[in-house]
Amino acid sequence: MPDTAGVWGPRRKLRMPVRHLAGESTGSFVNRLAHAHELELGELLGRVGVGRQPVNPRLPALAEVYVNRAALEHLAALSGRPPHRLQLALTNLQRRFLLPGDEPACWQWPFEVREGHLVRCCDLCALARGAREAAWLVCPDPWRVCLRHRRFTDDHRGEEPQVVRLDELPEVMRAHAERLQLQRRFGAAGTELFADGFQVVARWWARMPDLWSWTQRAWRVGLEAQELRTAPLVIYPEAVQLAREMLRYEQEGARSRAARAVWVEQVQQLMSGWGLEGDEGCELTQWLDHHSRPAASVNIGVAPEDGEEESRLLLRFAAPRDPVMVADWVSFNVIDTERQDWARGWAKLKTYVERERHARVPYGHREGATPLGQWVAEQRRAYAAGEMSGQRARRLEQLGMVWSLADERFQENLEAAKAYYGQHWTLCAPRTATALDKPLGMWLANVRRPGALEGHPEWKTALEAVDEDWNPAWPPD
């Protein structure tokens, strides 16, 4: 019996099982499942349920798939796993991420990941699990270090090298191991300490990206020294060292002016060894001001049993942090040094959207002295080529950016087709048919022409989901 598709789900599982990767995104797993069976991604998604597929072909690197309960069951059947096992394997299939509604089976592929970042998986880790193509993980940070294989990956798209080998940067490997030790020992407090240290050093990098030690690290692994994606990697050792110094200050608990001055002097001596001189200590003062009053002490470690002495470490962590703020600090979002011309273009587009209520800017349009239409066209080109960072793309998506005008027109006509099918139970519409004030019959005649859907398998899948006989062998008229 064939495993027919659509809202009714597959009849049987696919013939070849595909092993998941720990922390893998749903989009990455579905993409690998499709390729393992020589299917187009849109064709496989059509067997999971109905939904709108994005235009950009590099989808698993750019966005995530979310499904409802019925589509989860279909995907589980296709992969040969019970739904609960698949939910354990893929984070974004967990109950809290499921789309509302049980029927019909549907999926969404929004550009914005609800939580975390899509980060390239270490190529050797993926290969060990049988994945012979790029795979993507959902990570709390927009970058990831693999200690086992000495690899650094991030969420940047279309930039080489996509997997950075760290054999030439043993100090980064040591720093990552120390960070993990800090977090294991102190839990959330350790995470916040690293976020503090990372944020301060990142601000120094924003002012002095050409520091010799940072430039040398970038060059040793083939990265551009002043690129934003390089910063988390090259400042890692200093960020961890500063976090250690912050931990020492918190543990001592002294908050007098003299104690502050001594601590700042000690850290500045450490900074001079890194090559940082001058006025780079202002962030230290700001951090101290935030920690001017110690909070209640927190016991770190395993509680003693009856009759045993207290041996846990007392950590006087000054001010509790908002977890979202901590994630932003570690993610390098707070000090995102966007190119000024791109930031100006984004601001002009925001003004245009607020006024016009859409982001479909004509090519020749100027917003003041800014050629906004040309700027928007360049963003579409960069997105289609996979050269745009995930952060920039998300910002444009939030303004309602239309990546493909053809796709937008198709979706408008598809809604008209659904409305017509709801009334007539067929898409064998005459050329004169209309729906939702659209010339539906003429549009259907155009998309039925040979080659009209070439390069858009997701369009064909969407039409078949409405009516599998949308393109009949007999004349529709």
Beta strands, then each sheet from edge to edge (+ up, - down):
strand 1: 66-67
strand 2: 107-108
strand 3: 117-120
strand 4: 136-139
strand 5: 143-146
strand 6: 151-154
strand 7: 164-165
strand 8: 298-300
strand 9: 313-315
sheet 1: 1+ 2-
sheet 2: 3+ 4-
sheet 3: 5+ 6- 7+
sheet 4: 8+ 9-
end
